[in-house]
């Protein structure tokens, strides 16, 4: 889950405040969509990548017509309420509502749960009622019509954490929820004013809730989880009406018939149970699976049930005759099922969604194919069959068609250059990402990850200025202050034209400028149309409302308030990254960088991000200098140039030290076109810290006499150093001691 540090700071606490972070999520999928067609059916999928997608269904194909992007963590379930409102729940602890036939607009974020929200249930006929359950043991019943207030696009407040994101690819991780809907439903937009809504609470669960089911009229709610019991509630009041015992492990799936009399439950004990709620007891047990049952779907008459789970198998069972048949078996555990006429949509732990034949209108057709068996009533009966190797053959070998997903990243490694990240996905493909451009720069295919990592090793030492994870199936790059401003490179090393090769570039600041370039453009357009009361046009230099203490902020003069994004930091517009962050109000939110509209401010962004991008102000950083001694090699007859300690930027190249030694050995004052390193500036950018070195200054107008320039080598621990090495690299890989670095020099030839 994306954790964000609290902005609150208890005055009685000595613990330093953890500032809120900014995260951006990278994708290499093409950001396109298809146009929606009137009269077609849609499939909605939710994924562990934090997005939902709407698929326009054809006879033998499905095309993505919208991506719903606002959750900042896994989407765990989704239901349709009222025919046009899509409700989703997530591990980010929120529920979100969407106009499901729109282009992906989030209409409200509902915050009530204290932990991951794992499941939802909706009443088919009483369209206002939706129930939610989560790991905190909480069950809430929501009146969606009362809770939902549409987001105004002109609003300056992002309290609903809403976003619009369009993406043409399938989800890059597990599809965790499925719902189908027809586009013939009308859309009724509520115009109620924003207000505080509190849902009904069903209190009683002491542990996590994993499954919910509600009858059509919304008068009955059943919940189950890790307590191995089913609880039945009146959702109108939140009162508990009964408790049902029978499963010996977690309840993972629930179904209620339209009347609310019968309930089906699937459990990690591998059993499916049929309950008569009128009699308050289990009337049938079905031993169909050999492992946990995670998903259930029934025919409209509640006479047959489709079930799937951890054993990779999809079964059809006649609840009356107990006859069961294996429909299909593939490579991944089944998480969700959605029956659609004579076919069934199957979502697994893989990122693809499959459509299989189901004969939902007349299930008996399937049994006529043969290969069925009678379900036992004890779980070990199916386990014994599996051990004996007499498992039934599946009816169907291949699905009708598949919506392909994007393989999820399962392994990653930040390379030493602190710019590239090597990844491996579920398809075995190894790729190299440039995180400051947000793109894949090399796809190596299916190669050994560790071998490729060794091949790409560089002996360089750059401070760790970002962290990454692949929890969402994609690379999430986390920027925290002040660490993200700790790495610098010379402009020449980044191939930035138009700047002095010795100009230092802060990687964190330039990355933030690249991420918010679109936002800056939109912001300037807005401010350009406004005139303050005094009649003066707003200046280009923006300021933030936050008063900044000088002790915490230092102005980086090199930037000169320059908002130009240098080419190495220009992010992809084909597959733009999404930002996940949090400001002073509301909770975490997510948007594609190309969807930012310029109205976001300190309520939405961390203050330090705005200070960096708008004012070029960076937090105080730890010392970026490296102290070292420079002595002749032992036994060498060359002159002693300095007795004192020198100090220079950690990124200083050994070539600069070589130049310094040459100049000091040839003459007391360098020739005209050379910069002195007596103060390590500007060519080296450091300073001398010992008077024994001399003043290192030069009187203008004096022409030094030319002398032969020697060839010089710099050594550390008796190892000759490459001129391209930085002081930080030498210290990390050659010196390897906590004491100040010691460098030695020697002359190898003259010319």
C-alpha positions in Angstrom: 0.0 0.0 0.0 1.2 3.6 -0.7 1.9 4.9 2.7 2.1 8.7 3.2 3.7 10.3 6.2 1.4 12.4 8.4 1.8 16.2 8.1 0.8 16.5 11.8 3.7 17.1 14.2 3.0 16.7 17.9 4.6 19.6 19.7 5.5 17.3 22.7 7.2 14.8 20.5 10.9 14.8 19.7 10.5 12.6 16.6 11.2 14.4 13.4 8.2 14.9 11.1 8.1 12.7 8.1 7.2 14.8 5.1 4.7 13.5 2.6 6.2 11.8 -0.4 5.6 12.0 -4.2 5.4 8.8 -6.1 5.2 8.3 -9.9 4.1 5.1 -11.5 5.7 4.2 -14.9 4.1 2.3 -17.7 5.2 1.2 -21.1 1.7 0.6 -22.4 0.3 2.7 -25.3 -2.1 5.3 -23.8 -5.0 5.0 -26.2 -8.6 4.1 -26.1 -11.4 3.1 -28.5 -14.6 5.0 -28.9 -17.6 3.7 -27.1 -20.6 2.3 -29.1 -24.2 2.8 -28.2 -26.1 -0.4 -27.4 -23.2 -2.7 -26.7 -22.4 -4.5 -23.5 -19.5 -3.6 -21.2 -17.3 -5.6 -19.0 -15.7 -3.8 -16.0 -12.4 -5.1 -14.6 -10.4 -3.9 -11.6 -6.8 -4.7 -11.1 -4.0 -4.7 -8.6 -2.4 -1.9 -10.6 -5.0 0.4 -9.0 -7.1 1.0 -12.1 -10.4 -0.1 -13.5 -11.1 -0.6 -17.2 -14.3 -0.6 -19.2 -14.3 -3.1 -22.1 -16.7 -2.8 -25.0 -17.7 -6.4 -25.8 -18.0 -7.8 -29.3 -18.8 -11.2 -30.6 -15.2 -12.5 -30.3 -13.2 -9.4 -29.1 -13.2 -6.7 -26.4 -11.7 -3.2 -26.7 -10.9 -0.9 -23.9 -13.1 2.2 -24.0 -12.1 3.9 -20.7 -9.7 3.6 -17.8 -10.8 4.7 -14.4 -7.7 5.9 -12.4 -7.9 7.3 -8.9 -7.1 4.5 -6.5 -3.6 4.5 -5.2 -3.5 0.8 -4.3 -5.0 -2.6 -5.4 -8.6 -2.6 -6.6 -10.1 -5.5 -4.8 -13.8 -5.6 -5.8 -16.3 -3.6 -7.8 -20.1 -3.6 -8.2 -22.7 -1.7 -10.2 -25.3 0.2 -8.3 -28.4 1.8 -9.9 -27.4 0.7 -13.4 -25.0 3.6 -14.0 -22.8 3.9 -10.9 -19.7 1.9 -10.6 -18.5 1.4 -7.0 -14.9 0.1 -6.4 -13.0 -0.7 -3.2 -9.3 -0.8 -2.7 -6.4 -1.6 -0.4 -6.0 2.2 -0.1 -8.9 1.9 2.4 -11.4 3.8 0.3 -14.5 3.2 -1.8 -14.8 5.3 -5.0 -17.8 5.9 -7.2 -17.7 6.4 -10.9 -20.2 7.3 -13.7 -19.6 3.9 -15.4 -20.7 5.0 -18.8 -18.6 8.2 -18.8 -15.0 8.6 -19.8 -13.8 7.6 -16.3 -14.8 10.4 -13.9 -14.6 9.6 -10.2 -17.6 11.2 -8.6 -16.8 10.6 -4.9 -14.2 9.1 -2.6 -15.7 7.5 0.5 -13.4 7.1 3.5 -14.7 5.1 6.5 -12.6 1.9 6.6 -9.5 1.7 8.8 -7.8 -1.0 6.7 -7.9 -2.6 3.3 -11.4 -2.8 1.8 -11.7 -6.3 0.4 -15.2 -6.9 -0.8 -18.5 -5.2 -1.9 -22.1 -6.4 -2.3 -25.0 -4.6 -4.0 -28.8 -5.0 -4.1 -30.1 -5.5 -7.6 -33.5 -4.0 -7.1 -32.9 -1.6 -4.2 -30.3 0.2 -6.3 -29.1 2.6 -3.6 -27.7 -0.1 -1.2 -24.0 -1.2 -1.3 -22.2 -2.9 1.5 -18.4 -3.0 2.0 -16.2 -5.1 4.2 -12.4 -5.1 5.0 -9.5 -6.4 6.9 -10.4 -4.2 9.9 -13.4 -6.4 10.6 -15.7 -3.5 9.6 -18.9 -3.8 7.6 -20.6 -0.7 6.3 -23.8 -0.3 4.4 -24.0 2.7 2.1 -26.9 4.6 0.6 -25.0 5.5 -2.6 -27.6 8.0 -3.8 -27.1 9.9 -0.5 -23.4 9.5 -0.4 -22.5 10.4 -4.0 -21.9 14.0 -5.0 -20.5 14.6 -8.5 -17.2 16.3 -8.8 -17.3 19.7 -10.5 -14.6 20.0 -13.1 -14.3 23.7 -12.3 -13.8 23.1 -8.6 -10.5 24.1 -7.1 -10.6 21.4 -4.5 -9.6 17.8 -5.1 -11.4 16.5 -2.0 -12.7 13.5 -4.0 -9.3 12.4 -5.2 -10.8 12.0 -8.6 -9.0 11.5 -11.9 -9.5 10.6 -15.5 -7.0 8.3 -17.2 -7.4 6.6 -20.5 -5.3 3.6 -21.3 -5.6 1.1 -24.1 -3.8 -1.8 -22.5 -5.1 -4.5 -20.2 -4.3 -4.3 -16.5 -0.7 -5.0 -15.6 -1.5 -7.3 -12.7 -4.2 -9.6 -11.3 -7.7 -8.8 -12.3 -9.4 -8.8 -8.9 -13.0 -7.9 -9.8 -15.4 -8.3 -12.8 -18.8 -6.8 -13.6 -20.9 -6.7 -16.8 -23.4 -4.0 -17.7 -25.5 -2.9 -20.7 -25.0 0.6 -22.1 -28.8 1.0 -22.5 -29.1 2.3 -18.9 -29.8 6.0 -18.5 -27.5 8.2 -16.5 -29.1 10.4 -13.8 -26.6 12.9 -12.3 -27.3 14.0 -8.8 -27.1 17.7 -8.1 -27.0 17.5 -4.3 -24.5 19.8 -2.5 -21.5 18.4 -0.8 -22.2 17.1 2.7 -20.9 14.6 5.3 -22.4 11.2 4.9 -22.0 8.5 7.5 -22.9 4.9 6.5 -24.7 2.3 8.7 -22.3 0.1 10.6 -22.8 -3.6 11.1 -20.8 -4.4 14.2 -19.8 -7.9 15.2 -16.8 -9.1 13.2 -13.7 -9.5 15.3 -11.5 -10.4 12.4 -11.1 -9.7 8.7 -14.0 -9.8 6.3 -13.4 -11.3 2.9 -16.9 -11.9 1.4 -20.3 -10.2 1.3 -23.6 -11.0 -0.4 -26.9 -9.1 -0.5 -30.3 -10.1 -1.8 -32.1 -8.2 -4.6 -34.3 -6.1 -2.3 -31.5 -5.2 0.0 -33.2 -6.6 3.1 -30.5 -9.2 3.9 -26.8 -9.1 4.1 -24.4 -12.1 4.7 -20.7 -11.6 5.6 -17.8 -14.0 6.1 -14.1 -14.0 6.7 -11.4 -15.4 8.8 -13.7 -16.3 11.8 -15.1 -19.4 9.9 -18.7 -18.3 10.6 -21.3 -16.6 8.5 -23.0 -13.6 9.9 -26.4 -12.5 8.6 -27.5 -8.8 9.0 -30.4 -6.5 8.4 -28.6 -3.9 6.3 -31.3 -1.3 6.9 -30.4 -1.1 10.6 -27.0 -2.9 10.8 -28.4 -5.4 13.3 -27.2 -9.0 13.3 -30.0 -11.6 12.8 -28.1 -14.9 13.0 -24.7 -16.7 12.9 -24.0 -19.8 10.9 -21.3 -22.3 11.6 -20.0 -25.1 9.4 -16.8 -24.2 7.6 -13.5 -25.1 9.2 -11.5 -22.4 7.4 -11.8 -18.8 6.0 -14.9 -17.9 4.0 -13.8 -16.5 0.7 -17.0 -16.3 -1.5 -20.7 -15.8 -0.9 -23.9 -15.8 -3.0 -27.5 -15.1 -2.1 -30.5 -16.0 -4.2 -32.9 -13.3 -5.2 -35.3 -14.0 -2.4 -32.7 -14.2 0.3 -33.6 -17.6 1.5 -30.6 -19.6 0.2 -27.0 -18.8 0.5 -23.9 -20.4 -1.1 -20.5 -20.1 0.5 -17.0 -21.1 -0.7 -14.2 -21.6 1.8 -10.5 -22.2 2.1 -11.5 -25.6 3.4 -12.2 -26.5 -0.3 -15.9 -26.9 0.4 -19.0 -25.3 -1.1 -22.0 -25.1 1.3 -25.7 -24.4 0.7 -27.5 -22.7 3.6 -31.2 -22.4 4.2 -31.4 -19.1 6.1 -35.0 -19.8 7.1 -33.9 -23.0 8.9 -30.6 -21.3 9.9 -28.6 -24.4 8.9 -26.4 -25.9 6.2 -28.5 -28.2 4.0 -25.9 -29.4 1.6 -22.1 -29.6 1.3 -20.3 -30.1 -2.0 -16.8 -31.5 -2.1 -15.9 -30.4 -5.7 -12.5 -28.7 -5.3 -9.2 -29.9 -4.1 -8.1 -26.6 -2.6 -9.5 -23.2 -1.5 -12.7 -22.0 -3.2 -12.3 -18.3 -4.0 -15.1 -17.4 -6.5 -18.7 -18.4 -7.1 -21.3 -17.5 -9.7 -24.8 -18.9 -10.0 -27.4 -19.3 -12.8 -30.4 -16.9 -12.6 -32.6 -19.7 -11.1 -29.9 -20.5 -8.4 -30.1 -24.1 -9.6 -26.4 -24.4 -10.7 -23.2 -22.9 -9.4 -19.9 -22.1 -11.2 -16.9 -22.2 -8.8 -13.2 -21.6 -9.1 -10.3 -21.2 -6.8 -6.7 -22.1 -5.8 -6.8 -25.5 -7.6 -6.8 -23.6 -11.0 -10.1 -25.3 -11.9 -13.6 -24.0 -13.0 -16.4 -26.4 -12.1 -20.2 -26.4 -12.8 -22.3 -28.1 -10.1 -26.0 -29.0 -10.1 -27.2 -28.0 -6.6 -30.1 -30.5 -6.7 -28.5 -33.6 -8.2 -25.0 -32.9 -6.8 -23.7 -33.7 -10.3 -20.5 -31.7 -11.0 -18.3 -31.3 -14.1 -14.9 -29.7 -14.7 -15.3 -27.0 -17.4 -11.7 -25.9 -17.7 -8.3 -25.9 -16.0 -5.5 -23.5 -16.7 -2.2 -22.3 -15.1 -3.4 -19.7 -12.6 -5.7 -19.7 -9.5 -9.2 -18.2 -10.2 -10.1 -15.0 -8.3 -13.4 -13.8 -9.8 -16.3 -15.0 -12.0 -18.9 -13.1 -14.0 -21.7 -15.0 -15.8 -22.7 -13.5 -19.1 -25.5 -15.4 -20.9 -24.0 -18.5 -22.3 -20.4 -17.6 -21.4 -18.5 -16.8 -18.2 -15.7 -14.4 -17.6 -12.8 -15.7 -15.6 -10.2 -13.6 -13.8 -7.1 -15.2 -12.3 -3.9 -14.2 -10.7 -2.6 -13.6 -14.2 -3.3 -10.2 -15.8 -5.4 -11.6 -18.6 -9.2 -12.1 -18.6 -10.6 -15.2 -20.3 -14.1 -15.8 -21.7 -15.2 -19.5 -21.5 -18.3 -21.3 -22.8 -20.8 -21.8 -19.9 -24.3 -22.6 -21.2 -25.7 -20.4 -18.5 -29.2 -20.5 -20.0 -29.3 -24.3 -20.1 -26.4 -25.8 -18.0 -27.7 -29.3 -18.6 -26.2 -29.2 -22.1 -22.8 -29.3 -20.5 -23.5 -32.4 -18.5 -24.7 -34.2 -21.6 -21.1 -34.1 -22.9 -20.2 -36.7 -20.2 -17.3 -36.7 -17.7 -19.3 -35.5 -14.7 -19.1 -36.9 -11.2 -21.1 -36.7 -8.0 -19.8 -34.2 -5.5 -19.2 -35.8 -2.1 -20.0 -34.1 1.2 -16.5 -34.4 2.8 -13.5 -32.4 1.7 -11.1 -35.4 1.9 -13.0 -37.3 -0.8 -11.9 -34.9 -3.5 -8.4 -34.7 -2.1 -8.1 -38.5 -2.2 -9.3 -38.5 -5.9 -6.6 -35.9 -6.7 -3.9 -38.0 -5.0 -5.0 -41.1 -6.9 -4.6 -39.3 -10.2 -8.1 -39.9 -11.3 -9.1 -36.2 -11.8 -11.7 -35.6 -14.5 -10.8 -34.2 -17.9 -11.9 -30.6 -18.6 -14.8 -30.1 -21.1 -13.1 -27.1 -22.7 -9.5 -26.8 -23.7 -9.3 -23.2 -24.8 -11.4 -20.1 -24.0 -13.6 -18.4 -26.6 -11.2 -15.4 -26.5 -8.8 -13.7 -24.1 -8.3 -10.0 -23.2 -4.5 -10.0 -22.9 -3.0 -8.3 -19.9 0.3 -6.6 -19.4 2.8 -8.8 -17.6 3.5 -7.6 -14.0 7.0 -6.7 -12.8 8.0 -9.3 -10.2 11.7 -8.5 -9.8 13.7 -5.2 -10.0 17.1 -3.8 -9.2 18.3 -0.2 -9.1 21.6 0.0 -10.9 24.7 1.8 -9.6 24.2 4.8 -11.8 21.0 5.6 -9.8 19.2 6.3 -13.0 18.4 2.9 -14.6 16.3 0.1 -13.1 16.5 -3.5 -14.4 13.2 -5.4 -14.2 11.8 -8.8 -14.9 8.1 -9.5 -15.5 5.8 -12.5 -15.2 6.5 -13.4 -18.9 10.2 -13.7 -18.1 11.1 -10.5 -20.1 14.0 -8.5 -18.7 13.9 -4.7 -19.4 16.0 -1.7 -18.6 14.2 1.5 -17.5 15.4 5.0 -17.4 13.4 6.4 -14.5 14.1 10.1 -15.2 12.6 9.7 -18.7 10.1 7.2 -17.6 10.7 4.8 -20.5 12.1 1.4 -21.3 15.4 1.9 -23.0 16.2 -1.7 -23.7 14.2 -4.9 -23.8 16.5 -7.9 -23.5 13.8 -10.5 -23.8 13.9 -13.7 -21.7 17.5 -13.7 -20.3 18.9 -14.5 -16.9 18.2 -11.5 -14.6 21.3 -11.9 -12.4 23.6 -12.3 -15.4 22.3 -9.2 -17.1 22.6 -7.3 -13.8 26.3 -8.2 -13.6 26.8 -7.2 -17.2 25.4 -3.8 -16.5 27.4 -3.2 -13.4 29.3 0.1 -13.4 31.9 1.1 -10.8 30.2 4.4 -10.0 29.0 5.8 -6.6 26.0 8.1 -6.7 23.8 8.8 -3.6 20.6 6.9 -3.4 18.0 9.6 -4.2 14.9 7.5 -4.9 13.4 4.2 -4.0 11.2 1.9 -6.1 8.8 -1.0 -5.7 6.6 -3.1 -7.9 3.6 -3.6 -5.7 1.2 -2.3 -8.4 2.8 -4.5 -11.0 4.5 -1.5 -12.5 7.6 0.5 -11.3 6.6 3.0 -8.6 9.3 5.5 -8.0 9.2 7.2 -4.6 10.7 10.7 -4.0 11.2 11.7 -0.3 12.6 15.0 0.9 15.5 15.7 1.5 16.9 12.4 0.2 15.7 13.0 -3.4 17.9 16.1 -3.7 21.1 14.3 -2.7 22.4 13.3 -6.2 24.0 15.6 -8.7 25.7 15.1 -12.1 27.7 17.4 -14.4 25.7 18.6 -17.4 28.3 17.1 -19.7 27.6 13.7 -18.2 23.9 14.1 -19.0 24.7 15.4 -22.6 22.8 18.7 -21.9 23.7 21.2 -24.6 23.7 24.9 -24.0 25.1 24.6 -20.4 28.7 24.7 -19.2 30.0 21.2 -18.9 30.9 21.9 -15.3 27.4 23.0 -14.3 25.9 20.7 -11.7 22.4 19.3 -12.3 20.3 18.1 -9.4 18.6 14.9 -10.5 15.7 15.2 -8.0 14.8 18.7 -8.9 15.0 18.2 -12.7 12.9 15.0 -12.4 10.2 17.0 -10.5 10.3 19.6 -13.2 9.8 17.0 -15.8 6.9 15.4 -13.9 5.1 18.7 -13.5 5.9 20.3 -16.8 2.3 19.9 -18.0 1.0 21.2 -14.7 3.3 24.3 -15.0 2.0 25.0 -18.5 -1.6 24.8 -17.4 -0.8 26.9 -14.3 0.8 29.7 -16.4 -2.2 29.7 -18.7 -4.5 30.1 -15.8 -2.4 32.8 -14.1 -2.0 34.7 -17.4 -5.7 35.3 -17.5 -5.8 36.7 -14.0 -4.9 40.2 -12.8 -4.5 41.2 -9.2 -6.4 44.0 -7.6 -3.6 46.4 -8.1 -3.8 45.9 -11.9 -0.3 44.5 -12.3 0.1 41.3 -14.2 1.3 38.4 -12.1 5.0 37.9 -12.2 6.5 34.7 -13.6 8.0 33.8 -10.3 5.3 31.9 -8.4 5.2 31.7 -4.7 3.6 29.3 -2.3 1.4 30.3 0.6 3.7 28.5 3.0 6.1 30.7 5.0 9.5 29.1 4.7 12.1 29.3 7.4 15.6 30.2 6.1 17.1 27.5 8.3 15.2 24.8 6.4 15.5 26.1 2.9 18.4 27.1 0.8 18.1 28.7 -2.6 19.9 26.9 -5.4 21.3 29.8 -7.4 22.4 27.6 -10.4 18.8 27.2 -11.5 18.0 30.9 -11.8 14.3 30.1 -11.5 14.6 28.2 -14.8 11.6 26.0 -15.5 13.0 24.6 -18.7 12.9 20.8 -18.8 16.2 19.4 -20.1 16.0 16.7 -22.7 17.2 13.9 -20.4 14.2 14.6 -18.1 11.5 14.9 -20.7 8.9 12.2 -19.8 6.9 10.1 -22.3 3.6 11.5 -23.5 2.7 8.2 -25.2 2.7 6.3 -21.9 2.8 9.2 -19.3 3.4 8.2 -15.7 0.8 8.7 -13.0 1.5 10.8 -9.9 0.5 9.5 -6.4 0.9 12.1 -3.7 -0.9 14.0 -0.9 -1.2 17.6 0.1 -2.4 19.4 3.2 -6.0 18.4 2.7 -7.8 15.2 1.9 -6.0 11.9 1.4 -3.6 10.4 -1.3 -4.7 11.0 -4.9 -3.6 9.7 -8.3 -3.6 11.3 -11.8 -1.7 11.0 -15.0 0.8 13.9 -15.4 -1.0 14.8 -18.7 -4.3 15.1 -16.8 -3.2 17.7 -14.3 -5.1 20.9 -15.0 -3.1 23.5 -13.1 -5.6 24.1 -10.3 -3.8 21.8 -8.0 -1.9 23.6 -5.2 -0.6 23.2 -1.7 -3.8 21.3 -0.7 -2.8 18.7 -3.2 1.0 18.6 -3.4 3.5 18.3 -0.6 4.9 21.8 0.2 8.5 20.8 -0.6 7.5 19.8 -4.2 6.0 23.3 -4.9 9.0 25.0 -3.3 11.3 23.1 -5.7 9.3 23.5 -8.9 7.9 27.1 -8.4 10.7 28.7 -6.4 13.8 26.6 -7.1 14.2 26.2 -3.4 15.7 23.0 -2.0 15.7 21.7 1.6 19.0 21.8 3.4 21.1 18.8 2.4 23.9 17.0 4.1 27.5 17.9 3.0 28.0 17.0 -0.7 31.8 17.5 -0.5 34.6 15.0 -0.2 37.7 15.7 1.8 41.0 14.2 0.6 44.8 14.5 0.8 47.0 14.8 -2.3 50.6 13.5 -1.8 53.4 12.3 -4.1 53.8 8.5 -4.4 56.1 7.0 -1.9 59.7 7.1 -3.3 58.8 9.5 -6.0 61.1 12.5 -6.6 58.3 14.8 -7.7 57.7 18.0 -5.8 55.2 18.2 -2.9 52.4 20.4 -4.1 50.4 20.7 -0.9 50.5 19.6 2.7 46.9 20.3 3.6 43.5 18.7 3.2 41.5 19.5 0.0 37.8 19.5 -0.4 35.8 19.1 -3.6 32.3 17.9 -4.7 31.8 14.1 -4.5 31.1 14.1 -8.3 34.5 15.6 -9.2 36.3 13.5 -11.8 39.9 12.3 -11.3 40.7 14.0 -14.6 40.3 17.4 -12.8 42.7 16.3 -10.1 45.2 15.3 -12.8 44.8 18.8 -14.4 45.4 20.4 -11.0 48.6 18.4 -10.4 49.9 19.3 -13.9 49.3 23.0 -13.4 50.9 23.1 -10.0 53.9 21.2 -11.2 54.5 23.3 -14.4 54.2 26.7 -12.8 53.0 28.5 -9.8 50.2 30.2 -11.9 48.3 28.3 -14.7 48.3 29.3 -18.3 45.5 31.6 -19.5 42.9 29.1 -20.7 43.0 26.9 -17.5 41.0 27.4 -14.4 42.8 27.1 -11.1 42.0 24.3 -8.8 43.6 26.1 -5.9 40.0 26.8 -4.8 38.6 24.0 -7.0 36.3 26.5 -8.7 34.7 26.6 -11.1 36.5 23.7 -12.8 36.4 21.5 -9.8 33.9 23.4 -7.7 35.4 22.8 -4.3 37.6 24.7 -2.0 41.0 24.4 -0.3 40.8 24.2 3.5 44.5 24.6 4.4 46.6 27.7 4.2 49.6 25.6 3.1 48.2 25.2 -0.3 48.7 28.8 -1.2 46.2 31.4 -2.3 45.4 29.8 -5.7 44.5 33.2 -7.1 45.8 34.8 -10.2 46.7 38.3 -11.3 45.3 39.2 -14.6 47.5 40.5 -17.4 50.6 38.4 -16.6 51.6 35.9 -19.3 53.3 32.8 -17.7 56.1 31.3 -19.5 55.3 28.0 -21.2 56.9 24.8 -19.8 56.7 21.1 -20.7 53.5 19.6 -19.3 54.1 16.2 -17.6 51.9 13.2 -17.8 50.5 12.4 -14.4 48.8 9.4 -12.9 46.6 9.5 -9.7 46.7 6.5 -7.5 44.8 5.3 -4.4 45.8 2.3 -2.4 48.6 1.7 -5.1 45.9 1.4 -7.8 46.0 3.6 -10.8 42.7 5.5 -11.1 40.7 6.0 -14.3 40.4 9.7 -15.1 36.6 9.2 -15.5 36.2 8.1 -11.9 34.6 10.5 -9.4 35.9 11.1 -5.9 32.8 9.3 -4.5 33.5 6.2 -6.6 37.2 6.1 -5.5 36.2 6.4 -1.9 33.5 3.7 -2.2 35.3 1.1 -4.3 39.1 1.7 -3.9 39.7 3.5 -0.6 37.0 1.7 1.4 37.9 3.4 4.7 36.0 5.9 6.9 39.0 8.2 7.2 39.6 11.0 4.7 40.6 9.9 1.2 44.3 9.8 0.4 45.4 10.2 -3.3 48.9 9.9 -4.6 50.3 11.3 -7.8 53.3 10.4 -10.0 54.8 11.5 -13.3 55.0 8.8 -15.9 56.5 10.7 -18.9 57.2 14.1 -20.2 56.3 15.8 -23.5 
